[in-house]
Amino acid sequence: MLKSAGLFPRDFKKTYPIAVRGEGCWITDERGRRFLDASGQAAVISIGHGVKEIGRAMAEQSAQIAFAHTSQFHSAPAEKLAARLLALAPSNFQNGGRVYFTSGGSEATETGIKLARQFHLEKGEKNRFRILSRRQSYHGSTLGAMTVSGNVARRAPYEPLLAEWGHVAPCFCYHCPFEKSFPQCELACANDLQVHLLEHEPERAAAFLFEPVAGATLGAAPPPEGYAQRIAEICRKNKILLIADEVMTGMGRTGKPFAVQHWNIEPDMILVGKGIASGYAPLGAVLVSSRVVAAFERGSGAFMHGFTYQAHPVCTAAGNAVLDYLESQKLFERVAPAGKNLRDALRTVQSHRHVGEIRGLGLLLGVEFVNDKSTRVPFPKEQSIAEKIRRACLEEGVLTYPTQGCVDGLRGDHILLAPPFTISPDESALVARALHSALEKVFPS
Ligand SMILES: Cc1ncc(COP(=O)(O)O)c(C=O)c1O
């Protein structure tokens, strides 16, 4: 076995198998063990592992020209992918929208934050700089992205480095922060944005950033009907930009190219990452609507920002090849039925005394484990239930994405399931069987 000596690991107390091959929904390690990738790693893999066309497209681009700096050249694959992404986006991105490519989700968040700030400068609104967001959210690991994130554990060590621009209530019906239920709540969580704005110098607010389906932190919590529309209304009324962080939900994961399309809202920017290149290349993007682009075009003309590797020709070639595959194999269309199939398979575990809720949209599902099903009380943090479930699933050869803290930042255990869109009914049944045995092991009766 290859000994880990040089690579800085995520966790020094863990050992990591070496992944040597990927095929469809499966990963094989150096010892020949096969794992069913039920989490698409971290909701990254959409078309499946080992699709040869993607590597070929990247090699061809690399042989032609691997790199040209965006201060001097644009490249054909970047131009092509930008146009294709805009065509998939809501109508306010047509006729003048643009795409800013990055190397991943966190860079997309940073770019979105700075675009929002400079947009207001271009409009002569110098006081607007605050990017409002939600508690219990995740937007990336760089400092700007951490500033807007509300994930308690991931923020904790860096609190002294983070500014506070304002966090409002999460939208989380299973553990409603207002202890209300829909629809009697009248969307108190959405209204919390308006309340916050009234109480905290609305003239300094620049944008509101949110995950349309809260992914890692809340375990795939979709909003109730009307939430996204109300948020969009409040942003418009208060003259602040709306930024949808679709790094996890975008590129088809919830059954539409972008999750905001389930509610027909038109955000001013959409952040993407993960599925945009399905893990074949480090790629992210900010889709910028025509209105925001126009402010730059008519204003200073230059965005004060840049990354050496933005709009990388080989990475955007990978993005085009992934999109070709999604389209030719009709994989966008597969998400809704495959998601339903996985949910149906999971019905066998839904009745378990410690499975509180199975939620999500399309192929972004969360399974939350509770100590008491009738009161929804979580397990004490120290019991590390999500991690125990992950390990027990792994023993059954199934990979999941565990997180703690969905209830209050510390307590609350869930796993995320976000498999490739190609997952078959047999593979879904295998995921359900693995979770069933994991529950038996972790909670022996
Ligand atoms: C909603 C959301 N935004 C941003 C990010 C950060 O993306 P990356 O890890 O590619 O920097 C993530 C990553 O999990 C995410 O889920």
The ligand as a Gaussian input file, in Angstrom:
#p B3LYP/6-31G(d) Opt

LIG

0 1
 C      -23.082000      25.553000      -1.995000
 C      -21.578000      25.546000      -2.088000
 N      -20.925000      26.677000      -2.407000
 C      -19.586000      26.729000      -2.519000
 C      -18.820000      25.599000      -2.294000
 C      -17.323000      25.669000      -2.408000
 O      -16.889000      25.013000      -3.558000
 P      -15.381000      24.494000      -3.691000
 O      -15.197000      23.442000      -2.642000
 O      -15.325000      23.965000      -5.106000
 O      -14.477000      25.643000      -3.504000
 C      -19.453000      24.396000      -1.949000
 C      -18.661000      23.189000      -1.688000
 O      -19.103000      22.237000      -1.098000
 C      -20.867000      24.363000      -1.846000
 O      -21.529000      23.244000      -1.519000

